[in-house]
Amino acid sequence: MRAAAVGMVLVALLAFASDRAHGQPNPFQQQQPRRGLDNLLDDTQEIAGPAQAVVPATNQLDVPAEAALKDADKQIKTAYEADYKGNPKLLAEKLNAAAYETKEEDDPASKYVLLLESQEAFMRAGDVDNAVQLLNFRGGLFKINMPVEKLKLIKEFPKPIGTIGKKLIDLSLKMTDEALEADQVEIAEDAVDLALALARKSAGPGGLKTCALERTRVKERRVAFDECQTALAVLAENPADQEANSVVGRYYSIDKHDWEKGQPYLIQGKQDSLQANATREQTLRQNKVPADNTIEQMFLLAGDWWTLSEGTRGKDEKLASGIKTHASDLYAELQPNLTRPVDKELAKKRAAGGINMDEKKPDKGRNKLRILVISGNKTEQEAAVRASQKYKMRLEGKNSFADAIQSLNEYDVVVCCANAMDYWGGNEDRKQPAAFKPVDEFIARGGHCVIFGTWNGRNMEHLTRYGISTGYQHTSFFKPVKGVTEVFLAGAEDLVPADKRLQSTGNFKCASPHTVLLDRDDGRGPAMITLPYEKGRLTFSQVEPHWPEDKPSLWIIGATFSWVMRGVPTK
């Protein structure tokens, strides 16, 4: 992995070169259909993806033997003896720089200890963000128990009060969500207990109440999870057991909002309205009705789900909320394809009403991300539509930033395709920092902006605020990053060319803390990176997906959509 772990190595700004353009705009002819999406975007620290006992990367290194670690620790503390007596922040930076220069293949023990010592020095310096990034970096290289290590970091962090305490509480609650998503209920219990303990020390009444509510939610999930495990054991002996199928189906569909996984169990479950609607939906999705009638029938089904939710209120609030959320997702999916104005208005209204904000908000749900693709290239537009259909995403398209700049905050993810950044070089006014402010604010408030390249990196000056500088060296292939690329491409491996072709129409470097998702094969910097910024995220690549026409890299659009759908995990 080449993530400049916490950005201590500064890089010189590369000069821009040729202004040569290629590729002609081909405007969207119509708004693209909106589809569902599995996971809400993770928009905070570099701790995306579900918690897991050991990071499942086959090319990770084993943790070095205890004797080797002790020897490396002794050497490091001898070499930096004076630094250990001084400012912990300066020590952390120095150790991190040394870790960056140490090759894990040549000296894994020193690499491991330098990363660990740098992390702990950042902890003593009160720097939560960099301490977490160092842990993530170490977890990407070595086979360590990440949830245990992360809980240890939170528990042992010095002086967990004020801003530090708030960040640690947020980190604990985030771990709780990730663990519940991964069905690791014990980890979720430990994380939320830690959040509650921290809140008692440093949070006000509001923060304490939030943590207490989360603790109640985890307790409820524990009960549902245990019931599901018992039912699965029954099904292992008798797959036709209706009661057990209903229990498992409700757990996945209602508790986890994973209807794709839960519906087959509901269909085999007790014969009730839940089973009947699930059966109808599967029939419609498998196109067992005439295609010209599918939209109409699905719209009627969404109404029946909605009615069932309303009829369940007061009897089983969790069931009612889960069904209503699913109905809302169906309406959102259908809305662009409806023709009757009354139907469209009803779908619009109900698509926004799947969650009663006066009630406890359910877990991260499915089909919620709003994604905008900005592209003037027909082949990229088509690739984006195919990816959205494959991954069931809700997609909209605009030709350029000129069409989208006033509506960015309506979306969770904005994907800027090839040459779209040329908009910011169109005239002198757009080159001014204030012109880019809407994009910057979109990211800072929690949005995720994915930016693909321009020829030789032209018109990318606005990205210097994120530490990104571009140049003109091209390459045609990427190289995987150990412990990261396989996570980035998980589930989309079928899209990746066997020869790893990925045409970069320029190179770049980043001086800010970031994670390298894909490396260039020529060693001239990364091919694709992602970095947190304020509450949001920026992902950048100098690849123009549609170019060259005879060997395009359109697969990177689908791979990126898959990654976004999974919550942008990096480890």
N, C-alpha and C positions, 0 to 999 in steps of 0.2 A: 504494500500500500504506500502511495506517495503523498497522502494527505499531509500538507505541511502542518503538522499535528495541531499546533495552536498558532500558526502563522508567525513564528519567530524569525524565520528567514525572509528578509525583505528582498524584493526583486525590482530590477530596473524597468522602467517603462519602455516598452518597445515602440519604435517609430512605425507609423502607418505607412503603407506603400501604395500600390496601385489602386485607382478608383474604378478599375474595370468592372463593369456589371455584366451579369448574365441572367437569363430567365425572365420571361415577360409575365406580368400579372395576368391572372385569369380569374376574374371575380366570382365569388359564390353566386350561383344563380338563385338559390333559395336557402332558407334557414334549414340546417341539418336537424334530423330528429334527435330528441333527447331520450336517453336511455338510462337505466339504473346503474348504480355504482356500489361496490361492496363496502368500502371503508371510507370514513371521513378522513380528510387530510390531517396528517400530523403536522402541526405548525410551530413547534417550539424547539427544544434542544435536539442535539444529534443523538436521540435515544429512540428513534423510530423503530417500529416493528415489535412484534410480541415478545414478551420475556420468554427466555428459554433456558433450560438447565445448562446446556453446552451449545455454543454456536455451531450449527451443523455444516461446517465447511471442511471438505475432505482434505484440502491442502493447507489447513492450519497447522501450526507447530504444536507439539506437545510442550507443556510447561517444563522447563529444564529441571534437572535433578536438584534436590535440596542442597547438596554439597556445592554444585556449580553456582547456584544462586548466592549462597553464603560467600563464596570466593569473590564473585563479581561485586557483591555488596561491599565487601571489605575494600576492594580496589577502588571503587567509586568514591567511597567516603574518605579514603586516604587522599585521592587525587583532588577532591573538592573540599577538603577539610576546612579551609578558611571560608568558603562560601556557605557551608552549613552553619557557621556561626553568625552569618549576616542576614540580610533581608531575604525572607523565604520566596518572595516573588522573583527576585533576581536569580536565586538558586534554581527555582522551577524553570525559568527561561533557559538558563545555561544547561541544565540537565536535559531539557527537552530538545535543545539544539544538538546536544551530543547524541541523543536517541535517534534523532532524524538522520544523523550521519552514520550511525551504526547499522550495518546490514544484519538482519536477523538470521540470514542463512550462514553467515560467517561466525557470529558471536551471539547466539540466541540468549544466553544467560545475561550478558551485559545489556542487550536490548530490553529484555524483560525488566530488569532491575532499574534501568534508567527511566523507563516509562512509569513504573510504579513509584519511584522516588520523586519524579517530577509531579505526578498526580498528588502525592502526599504533601509536597511542598506548596502546591497551589491550594490545597486544603488549608494548610497553616496560614496562607496568605489571604484566606477568605474568598477565593475565586472559585465559585461553584461551577460556572460554565466550563472553564478550561480543565478543571479536575474531572468533570464528567466526560469531556471529549478525550482526555488522556485514557480514561478507563475504557471508553469505546474503542479507541485505537488499539489498546492492548488486547481487548477482547476480540478484535478482528484478526489479530496475528496469532494469538495463542488460544488453546483450548481451555478456557477458564469458565467457571460457573458464573455467568454474568448476573443473574438475579441476586445471588448471594453476595457477589462483589459490590453490586450497586447498593444493596441494602446496608452493607458494611460501610460504604462511603458515607451514606446519609447518616447512619447511626454514630459514626466516629468523627463527623465534621465538627471542628472546634467552634465554639460560640454560635450556636444555631439560633440567633435572634435577629430581629429586624429584617432587612432585605435578604440576608443569608437564610434566615429561617423560612421566609416566604418561598424562596427558590427551592429549598429542600422539601417543603410541604408540597409544592407543585410537582416536584420530581417524584415524590412518594405516591401522590395521587395518579400521576401518569403511569407509574409502574403498576398501580392497582388496575387501571383500565387495560393495560397491555396484558397483564396476567389473566384477567377475566376473558379477554378475547382469545387467549390461548388455552383456556380451560385449566389454568394453573391456579386453582383456588387457594391453595396454601400460601403461595407467594403473594397473592392478592391480600390475604388476611394479614400477613406480616407487614406488607407495605402500608396498608391503611391503618394498622395499629401504630406504625411509626409516624405516619402523618398526624394522627390524633395526638400522640405524645408531644410532637413538635408544636402543634397548634396550642396545646395547653401552656406551653412556655412562651410562645412568641406571637401567636395570632390573636386578633380581637374576637369579639363574640361572633361576628359573621364567619370568620375563618374556622372557628371552632365548630360552629353549627354545620358548615359544609363538610368537614371531616367526619362529624358524627353521623350525618346522613349517608355519607359514603360507607361508613362502617355498617350501618343498617342494610344498605344495598348488598354489601358483600356477604353479610349473614344470610340474607334471602337467597342470594345466588348459591351459597353453600348448600342450602336445603334443596334447591332445584337441581343442582349438580349431582348431589348424592342420589336423589330420586331417579335421575336420568341414568346414572351408572348401574343402579339396581335393575332398572328396566332393560338396559342393554344386556345385562347378564341373563335376564329372562329370555330375551330375543335370541341369544346365542343358543339356547336350548329349544326355543319354539318361536321361529320368525313370524308366525301368524298370530301371535298373541295380541289381540286388539288393544287391551288396556295398556300394555307395555309400549306398543307403537304410538299410542296417543301421548303417553308421558314423554317419550323421546322427541316426538314431533313438536310438542308444545315447547320443550326446552330449547330446541334449535330455532324454531320460528318466533316464539314469543320472548323468551329470555335473551337469546342471542341475536334476534332479528336476522337470522340466516334462513330465509324461506326456501331457498333453493335446496338446502340440505334437509330442512325440516319437513317439507311437503310430502316426500315419498313415505315418510312414517305416518303423517296425518292421514294419507290416503288409505293406509293399511290399518288405521285405528278404528275407534268406536264410530258407529254410524250416527253422526250428528251433523249440525250445520257446518262445523269446521271441516269435517271430512268431506262433505258434499262440495263445498266451495273449492277446497284444495284439488279435488278430482276434476272439477270443471276447468280450473286454471291449467292443470297439467295437460288436459285434452286440447285446450286452445293453444298452448305454447308448443305443443307437438304438431300443430297444424292438422288436427283431425277434424276440422270443420273447413268449409270452403274459404279460401283466402280472402275473398271479397267480403266475407261476413265476420272475419276474425275481430276487427277493430270494434265493430258494433257489439259483438258478444262480450268482448273483454270490458267494454265500457259498462255494460249491464252487470258484469261480474264485480267490477270495482264498486258499483252501487250496492250490490248485495253484501260485499265485505263491509262497507261503510254502515249499512243498516244493522248487520250483525254486531258490529262494535257498539253502536248506540244501544242495542237491546241488551248488551252484556254489562253496561255501566251500572254500578250499584250492586252487582253480584260478584264480579271478578274484575277489579280495576286494572290489574296487570294484563289480563287477557284482552280487555277492551282497548287498552292503550296500544298493545302490540298489533291487534287487528287493524286499528285505525291507522297506525303508521304504515302498514302494508297497503291498505287501500289508498292512502295518500301517495305512496310510491307508484302505484298503478296509474292513478290519475296523472301524475307528472309524466309518466312514460307515454301515455296515450295522447296527452294534450296537443302536441304538434300535428298529430295525424287525424284529429277530429275535424269535421267539416261544418256541422251545425253550430251556429254561434252560441245557442243556449248550452249545448253540450260542452263547448270549449270554455265558456264562462264558469260552468259548474266545476269542470275539471281544474281550472285555474284556482278557484276558491278552495276546493278540497285538497289540492296538492299542497297548499300552504298550511293546511290544518291538521296534519297527521299527529302533532304532539301538542297536548294542552300544557302551555307553559306555566300554568298554576299548579301542575302536578309535578312530582319528582321526575326529572328527565331520565329517560331510559339510557341504556348503554349506547355506545356509538353504533349508529344504525347503518343500514345499507341504502344504496341508491340516493345519496344525499349530495354528493359533490356536483357543483355547477362548473363546467369547464368551457372556457372560451378558447377557440383556436383562431389566431390571426394569421392569415396566409392569402397571398394573391396567386398561388401556384396550384393549378388544377390537380396535379398528381399528388401533392401533399394534402390537399383537401380530401381527395378520395381515400388516401391512406388513413387520414384521421377518422373519417366516417367508418371505414372498415374496422379500425381499432375500437371505436366507440361501440360498434355493434358486437364485436367479439367479447368485449369486457363489460357490456351492458352499462355504458356511461351516458350521462345526460350532456349532450354536446351542442354547442352553438358556434357559428362561424362568422367572422368579419374579414373584410378584405385588407384592412390596415388599421393602425392605431387611430387614424383619423375617424374611423367609424366606431371605434370602441372606447376612446379615451374617457368619455363621460359616463360610461357604464361599467367600469372595471370592478367596482365594489359590489356588483350584483353577482360576481362569480367567486369561486374558491380557488380555481386554478386558471391561469392565463398562459397559453402556449404560443409563443411568438416564433413562427417558422422562418424559413430562409429569407433573408433580405428585408424582413419586416422592420428591422431596426434602421433601415435607410430613411424611414419617416423622420427620424430625429436629426438627420443631416440635410433635410430638404430645404431649410432656410436658416438664417442666423437666429431667428427667434426660438426655433425649436432646439437649437444647440445650447441655449441657456439652461442652467440648472433648474430654474423655476418651471420650465416647460415639462420636465420629466417628473415633476413633483407628484402628479396623480399615480404614476406607476410606483414610485418610491413609497408613497403612502399606502398603496394597495398591499405591498409586501410588508411594510412595517406594522400594519394592522392585523396581519395574520394570513395574508394571501400567499400563494405559491406561484412564482413567475418562472416559466421555463423558456429560455431564450436560445434559439439556434442561430447559426452564423450568417455572416455576410462575407462577400469576397474579400480576402485579405484583412478581415476584421474591421472594415471601414464603418464609420458612424457608430462606434461602440464607446465613444468618450464618456457617456453617462455612466457606464459600468465601473469607471474608476472609483466611484463612491463605495463600491463593494470590494475594492482591491483588485479588480480585474483589468489587465492590460493585454492588448492583442497585437499580433504580428502577422507576418505574411508567409511563414513556412508551411507548406502543405504536406499532407501524408495521406495514404490510402487505406491504412489498416489500424486496428486498435490492438492493445495488449491488455489482458485481464489484470486486475488488481487483486492480489491475494486477500481473501477474506471479505471482499466487498463486491466484486463484479458478479459472482455467482448469486449473491443476495439481490443485487440490482436486477439481474436478468431472470430470476426465479419465476417459473411459469411461462416465460416467453422464449425459452431456449430454442423452440422450433422456428423462431423468426430469424435467428442469428446465422449469417452466412458461415459456411464451414471454414472459409479462408479469413474470417474476421474482417471483411472489408467494411470500412467506415471512412468515407472521404471527408477529411478536414480541409477546409478551404482557407486555412490560416492557423496560427498557433496562438496560445495565450498562457499567461501565468496569473496566479492569484496570491496576493499578500495577506489576505484575511484567512482566519481559521476556516478550513473547508475539508470536504471528503472527496477524494478522487474516485469516481465511479468506473471510469474507463481511462486507460492510459494510451498514449500514442505508441506506436511500435518503433519510432525512431528516437525516443528518449528526449524529445524537445517539448517537455511539459505534458500536461494531461490532455485527454480527448474530451472528457466530460466530468464536471464537478458539481457538487451541491453544497450550499452553505446556509446556515441560519442567519437571519437578519432581523433584528428587533423581534417581533412576534411571528414573523413569517419565514419565507425560504426563497432563495434564488438558485436555480439550476441552470448551468450554462455549458454550451458546447459550440465549437467553431464548425460543426458539421452543417452543411446545407443538404437536408435529406433528399431533395429531388435531383441533385447534381452529382456526377455527370449523368446525362440522360440514358446512356447505354449501360451504366452500372450505378444506379442510384442507391442511396442508403436509407430508403423509406422505412426499412425495418425498425430503425431507431425510434420512430414515432410510436409504433405499436408497443415496443419494449418500454418506452417511457410511460405510456398510458397504463400498462400493466403494473409498473412500479408505483405510480401514483395511486392506482386502485388499491394496492396493498398497504398504503400508508407510508410510502417513501422510506422503507427500511434500508439501513446501510450496514448493519451488522447482523 
